[in-house]
């Protein structure tokens, strides 16, 4: 798997990752456009467990085990609750995203790195648009994105389901081979790669990036590039 290493004095412009074919930039939101160790997604995860506990009448440990099983089997906890319990997704989305975002602050270097990308820029999230809007506002990135595709836009069929990717390609009206997708969950890049997108895995070492501790990362065959620092990677690529 191609790994990211900081640009060295031996690196020539021609040896940098070539993204000159990319006209559409698709970014995951949580743990991708902000640091995975910020604590933000940990709060969302805790709210998911709390929702499952209240909905199913379980104590916390049992609820967390159920939540992770739903996540593993259905891609997201919400998708599992819809498929197995027929829940209305709106109360769930409202509940789990009622979190404190004061730890998030604008990052001028990331803003510059995204701003320099030519073409259209999009957020593609399994969360809701309201949460995405709050996060982008806190990060000072709202003005840089043309679209936010959330779980409602996906018909509540989330990443990593192939239908989710086909839907965003149709909504964006772009050829997949002219798009790049960035995600902290390697498994979410499999279908993007299958469609022809250039895939970039943001390897955070966080448990979320492994889609739960029981599931390993996707095969390197589906990952074109890997990085631990989104800002540096974006500043390094050829565009």
C-alpha positions as CSV (number, residue, x, y, z in Angstrom):
1,X,0.0,0.0,0.0
2,X,1.5,3.4,-0.9
3,X,2.3,5.1,2.3
4,X,2.6,8.8,3.1
5,X,6.0,10.2,4.2
6,X,6.8,13.8,4.7
7,X,8.3,15.4,1.6
8,X,12.0,15.1,1.8
9,X,14.8,16.9,0.0
10,X,15.2,13.8,-2.2
11,X,11.6,14.0,-3.4
12,X,11.1,15.6,-6.8
13,X,7.9,17.3,-8.1
14,X,7.4,14.4,-10.4
15,X,7.6,11.8,-7.6
16,X,4.7,13.3,-5.7
17,X,1.2,11.6,-5.8
18,X,-0.4,12.6,-9.1
19,X,-3.9,14.0,-8.7
20,X,-4.0,16.1,-11.9
21,X,-6.9,13.9,-13.2
22,X,-9.1,14.7,-10.2
23,X,-11.8,17.3,-10.7
24,X,-14.1,16.3,-7.8
25,X,-12.9,15.9,-4.2
26,X,-15.1,13.8,-1.8
27,X,-14.4,13.9,1.9
28,X,-15.8,12.0,4.8
29,X,-16.6,14.2,7.7
30,X,-16.0,12.7,11.2
31,X,-12.4,11.9,12.0
32,X,-11.4,13.0,8.5
33,X,-11.9,16.8,8.4
34,X,-11.0,17.0,12.1
35,X,-8.5,15.0,14.3
36,X,-9.8,11.6,15.4
37,X,-8.3,12.2,18.9
38,X,-10.4,15.4,19.3
39,X,-13.0,13.4,21.3
40,X,-15.9,14.5,19.1
41,X,-16.7,11.1,17.6
42,X,-16.2,9.4,21.0
43,X,-19.1,11.6,22.3
44,X,-21.3,10.6,19.3
45,X,-20.4,6.9,19.9
46,X,-21.4,7.2,23.6
47,X,-24.7,8.8,22.6
48,X,-25.3,5.9,20.2
49,X,-24.9,3.5,23.1
50,X,-27.2,5.5,25.3
51,X,-29.9,5.5,22.6
52,X,-29.7,1.8,22.1
53,X,-29.8,1.3,25.9
54,X,-33.0,3.4,26.2
55,X,-34.6,2.0,23.1
56,X,-34.1,-1.7,23.9
57,X,-34.2,-1.4,27.7
58,X,-30.7,-2.6,28.2
59,X,-27.9,-1.7,30.6
60,X,-24.9,0.0,29.2
61,X,-22.6,-2.9,28.7
62,X,-25.2,-5.0,26.9
63,X,-26.3,-2.0,24.9
64,X,-22.8,-1.3,23.7
65,X,-22.4,-4.9,22.6
66,X,-25.6,-4.7,20.6
67,X,-24.6,-1.4,19.1
68,X,-21.3,-2.8,17.9
69,X,-23.0,-5.8,16.4
70,X,-25.4,-3.6,14.5
71,X,-22.5,-1.5,13.3
72,X,-20.5,-4.5,12.2
73,X,-23.5,-6.2,10.5
74,X,-25.1,-3.2,8.8
75,X,-22.4,-0.5,8.3
76,X,-23.9,1.9,10.8
77,X,-25.8,1.5,14.1
78,X,-28.7,3.4,12.6
79,X,-29.0,1.1,9.6
80,X,-29.1,-1.8,11.9
81,X,-31.8,-0.3,14.0
82,X,-33.8,0.5,10.9
83,X,-33.4,-3.0,9.5
84,X,-33.9,-5.0,12.7
85,X,-36.2,-2.8,14.7
86,X,-37.9,-0.5,12.1
87,X,-37.1,2.7,14.0
88,X,-37.8,6.2,12.8
89,X,-34.3,7.5,12.1
90,X,-35.0,11.2,12.9
91,X,-35.1,10.9,16.7
92,X,-31.9,8.9,16.6
93,X,-30.1,11.4,14.4
94,X,-31.2,14.2,16.6
95,X,-30.2,12.4,19.8
96,X,-26.7,11.1,18.9
97,X,-25.6,14.4,17.4
98,X,-26.5,16.6,20.4
99,X,-22.8,16.9,21.4
100,X,-20.4,19.6,22.4
101,X,-18.2,20.8,19.6
102,X,-16.2,23.5,21.4
103,X,-13.0,21.3,21.0
104,X,-13.1,22.0,17.2
105,X,-11.5,25.1,15.9
106,X,-10.4,26.4,12.5
107,X,-7.1,25.1,11.1
108,X,-5.7,27.6,8.7
109,X,-3.3,25.1,7.2
110,X,-6.1,22.7,6.4
111,X,-8.3,25.5,5.1
112,X,-5.6,26.5,2.7
113,X,-4.9,22.9,1.6
114,X,-8.6,22.3,0.7
115,X,-9.1,25.7,-0.9
116,X,-6.3,25.1,-3.4
117,X,-8.0,22.0,-4.7
118,X,-9.3,22.6,-8.3
119,X,-12.8,21.6,-9.1
120,X,-15.8,20.7,-6.9
121,X,-15.6,19.7,-3.2
122,X,-18.1,17.6,-1.4
123,X,-18.7,16.1,2.1
124,X,-20.0,12.5,2.1
125,X,-21.1,11.4,5.5
126,X,-23.2,8.7,7.2
127,X,-24.2,11.3,9.7
128,X,-26.8,14.1,9.2
129,X,-26.5,17.4,7.4
130,X,-27.2,19.4,10.6
131,X,-24.3,17.8,12.4
132,X,-22.1,18.3,9.3
133,X,-23.1,21.9,9.1
134,X,-22.2,22.5,12.8
135,X,-18.8,20.8,12.3
136,X,-17.9,22.7,9.1
137,X,-18.9,26.0,10.8
138,X,-16.7,25.3,13.8
139,X,-13.8,24.4,11.5
140,X,-14.4,27.5,9.3
141,X,-14.8,25.2,6.2
142,X,-18.4,25.8,5.2
143,X,-17.6,28.0,2.3
144,X,-15.3,25.5,0.7
145,X,-17.8,22.8,0.0
146,X,-20.3,22.6,-2.8
147,X,-22.4,19.9,-1.3
148,X,-23.0,17.9,1.9
149,X,-24.4,14.4,1.1
150,X,-25.8,13.0,4.3
151,X,-27.6,9.8,5.3
152,X,-30.9,11.2,4.1
153,X,-29.5,11.9,0.7
154,X,-28.4,8.2,0.7
155,X,-31.9,7.0,1.4
156,X,-30.6,5.8,4.7
157,X,-28.4,3.3,2.9
158,X,-25.0,4.2,4.3
159,X,-21.4,3.6,3.4
160,X,-20.0,1.0,2.8
161,X,-23.1,-0.2,0.8
162,X,-22.4,0.1,-3.0
163,X,-25.7,1.9,-3.5
164,X,-24.5,4.9,-1.4
165,X,-21.6,5.5,-3.7
166,X,-23.7,5.2,-6.9
167,X,-26.1,7.7,-5.4
168,X,-23.5,10.4,-4.7
169,X,-22.0,9.9,-8.1
170,X,-25.4,10.5,-9.6
171,X,-26.1,13.5,-7.4
172,X,-22.7,15.0,-8.2
173,X,-23.0,14.2,-11.9
174,X,-19.4,13.3,-12.2
175,X,-17.4,10.5,-13.6
176,X,-15.9,8.4,-10.8
177,X,-12.5,8.2,-12.4
178,X,-12.2,12.0,-12.1
179,X,-13.0,11.9,-8.4
180,X,-10.9,11.3,-5.3
181,X,-12.4,10.0,-2.0
182,X,-10.9,10.5,1.5
183,X,-12.1,8.5,4.5
184,X,-10.7,7.4,7.9
185,X,-12.4,4.0,7.5
186,X,-10.5,1.9,5.0
187,X,-13.5,-0.4,4.5
188,X,-15.5,2.6,3.2
189,X,-13.1,3.0,0.3
190,X,-13.7,-0.4,-1.2
191,X,-16.8,0.5,-3.2
192,X,-15.3,3.9,-4.1
193,X,-12.3,2.2,-5.6
194,X,-14.5,-0.3,-7.4
195,X,-16.3,2.6,-9.1
196,X,-13.0,4.0,-10.3
197,X,-12.4,6.7,-7.7
198,X,-8.9,7.5,-6.5
199,X,-9.0,6.5,-2.8
200,X,-7.1,8.0,0.1
201,X,-7.2,6.4,3.6
202,X,-6.6,8.7,6.5
203,X,-5.0,6.2,8.9
204,X,-5.6,7.6,12.4
205,X,-5.0,4.4,14.4
206,X,-8.3,5.1,16.0
207,X,-10.7,2.2,16.7
208,X,-13.3,3.9,14.5
209,X,-11.0,3.5,11.5
210,X,-11.2,-0.2,11.9
211,X,-15.0,-0.2,11.9
212,X,-14.9,-1.6,15.4
213,X,-12.1,-3.7,17.0
214,X,-13.3,-7.0,15.5
215,X,-12.9,-5.8,11.8
216,X,-9.5,-5.3,10.2
217,X,-8.9,-2.6,7.6
218,X,-9.7,-3.2,4.0
219,X,-7.2,-4.8,1.6
220,X,-4.5,-2.5,0.2
221,X,-5.9,-3.4,-3.2
222,X,-8.7,-0.8,-2.5
223,X,-6.5,1.9,-1.2
224,X,-4.5,4.0,-3.6
225,X,-2.9,6.3,-1.0
226,X,-2.5,6.3,2.7
227,X,-1.7,9.2,5.0
228,X,-1.6,10.1,8.6
229,X,-1.8,13.9,8.0
230,X,-4.5,15.1,5.6
231,X,-3.1,18.7,5.4
232,X,0.4,17.6,4.5
233,X,-0.9,15.1,2.0
234,X,-3.1,17.7,0.2
235,X,-0.2,20.1,0.1
236,X,2.1,17.5,-1.4
237,X,0.0,16.1,-4.2
238,X,0.3,17.2,-7.9
239,X,-2.9,19.1,-8.9
